[in-house]
């Protein structure tokens, strides 16, 4: 009896695994379509059908987000805009799990960029007028630009008014407070250029 039950369990598991192999592309396709529809319903802007999703994308309110062709968004990527801000993402951009883009003015990520896991890109700080609680103050914003082909590694923080140069690389967990030139490798908190790419 015990051997019969084990054989039945084994056969059932094999059949279910085979069914899942056959059906999983369809299920994944439905999941990606669902993520596309949900993001389009929440955002004011353009989300093309070529956008790929590793999982759900989060938003605050109805952000102004425009995404180029053939981009890929990781699980739990987060978009927020406020006070007329906008987020613009170019073509062939990869934004990995948990990255957060917040714009009160403008955040622009050009074509072919890579944004690592848990990167924070924000173009605003709270105002700090003396004599008033910070939570009651507005924001001070300045646009952020990430130029074509740049790579921002895991856990970086990009602050307001910063331009990341073309094909620049920002090392993991760096805090970028000033512009980084084209082709530079920058690391640290605050990030400093350590060398330039030669090719």
Secondary structure by P-SEA (a helix, b strand, c coil): caaaaaaaaaaaaaaaaaaaaacaaaaaaaaaaaaaaaaaaccccccccccccccccccccccbbbbccbbbbcccbbbbbccccbbbbbcbbbbccbbbbbbccbbbbccbbbbccbbbbbccccccccccccccbbbbbbbbbbccbbbbccbbbbbcbbbbcccbbbccbbbbccccccbbbbbcccbbbcccccc
